[in-house]
């Protein structure tokens, strides 16, 4: 696969444009127009990596079978599948897999809704391809990566997963993780696992503008939250206090339907003005921080910037995610921001070194309480 060409990414790293996608996909199709061409490229990579399996006998006279996917020894008759035991074990659409890796190596991170149309595969299949590739990338996030509480990324949790409690907001998944991470003495587990950003960043307002040089390098705390709230949201905001209040009590205080109340609470939570606690209780996050100044951000400016960049990257490219696969999207952000580490055939090489990833591995995966984020930032 060819090395990266600068025409696919702008000087300031503006997130993916349709023009860049078409140009990158067009070049890929010129080099690998059919699945057979993609298989040949994979075989070259597998053979060069030294992980391909050959017939056990010393006879080197072999024949290709099943469209080149397997070789058969003319002497002993043993049949060997070239992709067996590799990351590409039993893949059905090699062009989709190679194309996804091609985009990542060229600095273009595509959502499954975009990629499945290009590759001609189901969106669920495109999502599986993304998850498996990012699982490989995660394995390379070593001790140099920053450990951050997953609660800092709550503003992008808007999709449910198998881990989300029934009839609960997607953020409830984070609460379940937090419950599991509290030891018998009431102290959070895992505090010893290296550098950690423990600030609750749900009070951060990240701009929606898609340009990397502006939106991803700036973040601010809303000076007057009341100016940004609608009528229902303002009523709920004023009814909250620093003391935890359950939904039923709030409903009794405010003249609105329960559905309107829940929607308003969700919007306040996403805006960082309210925080949901176990037991379906809510507090005013700003009043809580005033009552306990230690809750204010204790992270460095660099850490805060990394969190903001990751949040905005996810919003710009995926709109929102589930907490279950948060680490996968942070790995994708690393691929996008680190132009030195993840270019020039580095992704496909990492996949071949990693080995097979099963659908069960993906299904059972859950992002840890402390997720890894790239220590590098964008912008000045």
N, C-alpha and C positions, 0 to 999 in steps of 0.2 A: 504494500500500500504506500502511496506517495506521501511525502512529508507535507506539513501544513503550508498552505498558501495564504498570504496576507489578505487577499481579496475577500475572504469569507468573514473576516472580523474587522470592525472599524478601529480606528486609532484609539478611541476612548472606550472601546469595549461595549458598545451599545448592544443590548440583548437582541436575540435572534429576529431577523427580518425575513419576510417572505422571499425577497430577492436573493438574500444570502442562502436560504434553504434551497431554492431552485438551482442556483449556480453550483452549490456543493453536490446536490443530487444528480445534476446533469453530468458533472465530471465523473462521479462514481459510476453512472450508467455507461459512460463511454469506455471505462476500463473494465467493468464487470457487467455486461449487459444481461447475462442469464445466470441461473442458479449454478449451472455447470462451471461457469467461469469463476464464480465465488468459491465453489468447492476446490477447484484447482489451486486457487490462492491459499485457501485454508491448508491444503495438503502440503504446499510449499512451506508454509509457516510451521506446521506440525513437524515436518521432516527436518527443517532447519533447527528446530528446538530440541531435537533428539528424543522426543517423547513418543514417537510413533512406534507401533509394535509390528515386527516383521515375523514371518514364519520361523519356527524354531529350527528347522533344518538348514544346513549350510547352502542349499541350492538357492541361487538368486534369480532363477527363472520364474517370474510371477506373471499373472494375467489380471487385468482389471475386470471387475464385475460390478453389477448394480450401478451402472452409470459412473463408475470411477470411485464409488464410496468404499469399495472393498478390493482387496487383492487376494488371489488364490495361488498357492504354490503349485507349480506343475508337477512336482515330485511327490510330495506327501498329501496334496489335496487340501491342506488346511486353508481356511478362509479367514481373513483378518479385516475387520472394519477399521479404517484409518482414524476415525474420530472416536473410537471406543475408549472410554476412560479419560477423555479430555473434557474441557469446558463445553465443547460442541457435541457432546455425546447425544445421539438420537435427535438432532435438530432436523426439522422438516423443511424449513425455508431458509437455506443458507444465505440468500441475498439479504433477507431482513436482518439477520444477525450481523453480517459483515457491514451492512449499511448503517446500522445503529452505532457500531464501533467507529466507522468512518466519520460520522457526524461528530462524535465526542472528541475524536483526535483532531478535528478541525475547529474545535472551540464552539460548536453549536450544540446546545442542549435542548432537545425537542421533547415536548410532552407527548404522551401516548396518543392523544387525540389528533396531533399533527402527523406523527410518524406513521400511524396505521394506514392513513390515506395514501401516503407516498409509497409504502412498501406493499400495499395491497393485502394486508393481514388484518385480523380482528383487533379491536382496540385492547381487549384483554390480553391477547398474545403480545402486542406491542408493550404493554405494561409489564408483562413477565420478562421480556427481553431487557427492559430498563432495570428492573429490580435485580436480575441476576448479574448484569454487568456492574452495577453499583455495589453489589455485595463483594465483588472482587476488589473494587477500588477501596472499599472500607478496610479491607485487610491490610492495606498499606498506610493507613492513618496511624502512625506510630506515636511514640511519646512526645514528639514535637508538636502534635496537634493539641489544641486547647480543649480541656474538658469543661463542658458547660451544662448547667441544669437544663433539662429539656423544657421546663416550665417557661424559660425565656422565649420560647418560640410559639407560645400559645396563640398569638395573633394569627397564625396561619393554619391552626387546627380547625378546619371547617368541614371535614369529610369523615364519615364514620368508617369503622373497620370491625373486624371480628372481635377486637378487644374492647370496643366501646360498650359500656353498660346499656342494657335495653332501655329505650325511651329516654335516653339522656343525650345532652349536647356532646359533640365530639371532644370537647375539653374535659369531660368527665373521665376520659381515659387517662389523662394526666393525673387526676386526683387518685385514681386507683393505683397508679405507679408510686405516687408519693406515700400512700398508705403502706405499701409493701416495703418501702425503703426506710421506714421508721423502726428502730430497734426497740427492745423491751424497756430500755432506759429512756426512751423518748428522743434519743439522739439520732440524727439522720445517718444512715449507713453509707459507706463509700466515701467518707470525707478524706480518707487517706489516699485516694487514687489520683495523686498528682495535682497539677494546677487546676483550679476550679473557679468558674464564674458562678456565684451563687445568687446573683441579683435577680429579682423578679422584674423582667423587662416588659411586662404587659402594660406598663404605663408609658411606653414609648410609642410615639406616633411616627410611622415611617411613611414618607410620601409615596404616592402611587405612580409618579412619573417614571417612565421606563429607562431613562438615560442613566448610564452607570456613573458618569462623571459628576452628576448633580444629585440625583435621588439616593444613590447607594452610598454616598459619602457624607450624608447629612441626616441628622435625626434630632428631634426636639420634643420637649414636653409641652403639651398644649397649655398656653398661658391662661386662657379662660375657657374651660370646657363647656360652660353653659352656652357659649356662642355657637358651638358646633352641634348642639342637640336639638332634636325635634320636640314637639309638645309632650308626647308620651314619655320619651326618654328623659326629658328634663324633670317631669314629675317623679319618675322613679329615682333619678339621681338625687333629688332633694330629700327623698324619703329614706335613703340609705344613711348609715352611720358607721362609726368605727367598730361598733358592736355587731357581731353576726346576727342576721335577721333572716328567718325562714321565709319562703315564698308565701305561705299562707298568711303570715302577719303582714307582709307588704301588700298583699291583695286586699286585706281589710283596711289598710290605711289609704289606699288610692282607689279612686273611682274609675276603674277600667276592667275589661275582661281579663281572664287568666291568660288567654292567648296573647293579648296585647302586652301584658306584663312580662311574659316569658321572652317575647321578641325584644322588648326594650332592654331587659337584663342582658340578653345575648349581645346586643349592640354595644351596651356599656362595657361589657367584659372585653369584647374585641377592641374597643377603643382604649382599654387600660384604665377605665374609671371605676370599675367594679371588679371584685374578685369573688369567685365562687368557691365555697368551702364544702367539705363533706357534710352530708345531711341536707343538701339542697338549701344551704344558707348563703347569704351574700353580705359583703361589707363594702363600704366606700374605700377604695384603695388609697386615695389621696389623704383622706382623714386618718386612715390607719398608719400611713407613713409619717404623718405629722405627730401622731401619738407615740410612735416608736421610730425615731430617726434612724436606728440601726438597720431598718428595712430598706432604706434608700440604697441606691446603687453603690456597691463597693468595688466594682470592677474598674479596670484601667480604661483609659480612653480608647486604646487599641481593641480591647475586648468588646467594648460597647459598639465600636465601629464594625467589628466582625459580625456581631449579632444582627445589627441593622442591615448589613450587606446581605447576609444569608436570608433574612426575612424578605427583603425586597426582591432578591433573586427568585425566591419561590413564588412570590406574588406575581412577578412579571411573566414568568415562564409557565407556572402551573396553577396560578390563582389561589389555590389552597390545597392542603394535604391532610392525611390522617396522621395522628401521632405515631402509630405503629411503625411506619416506614420513614420517620423523620431522618434517621441516620442515612438512609439511601439518598435523600435529596441534599443533605449536607455533603455527601461524597460527590454528588454531581456538581455542586457549587465549587468544590475543590478542583475538579477537572476543568471547570470553566475559568477559574481565576488564576490557576497555576499553569501558565503557558509553557514553562520550561519542563515541568515534570510529566505532563500528560499530553504530549504531542509526538509526532513521528513514530508511529507504530507501537507506542508504549502501552496502550490499552489492550490491544490484541496479544501482546507479549505477556502482560500480566494475567490475562484470561487463560492462556495456555499453561502458565506456570501454576495456576490456582487449582485446576482440575474441575471435575463435574460439579454442578449445582443442581439439585433436584427441586421439583415443585414443592415437595414437603419442606425442604429447607426454607423456601420463601414463605410458605404458609405459616410455619412455626416461628418465624423471626419476629421479634419485638424490639424496638429501639430501647436501649438502656436508659436509666434515669439520668446518667451523665453521658451525654453524647459527645462525639468528637467533631470539632470544627477546624478547618484549615487555619493556621496561625498567620497566613499571609492576608493582606488586605488590598483593596483596589483604591486608586486615587491617591492624592497627595497626603 
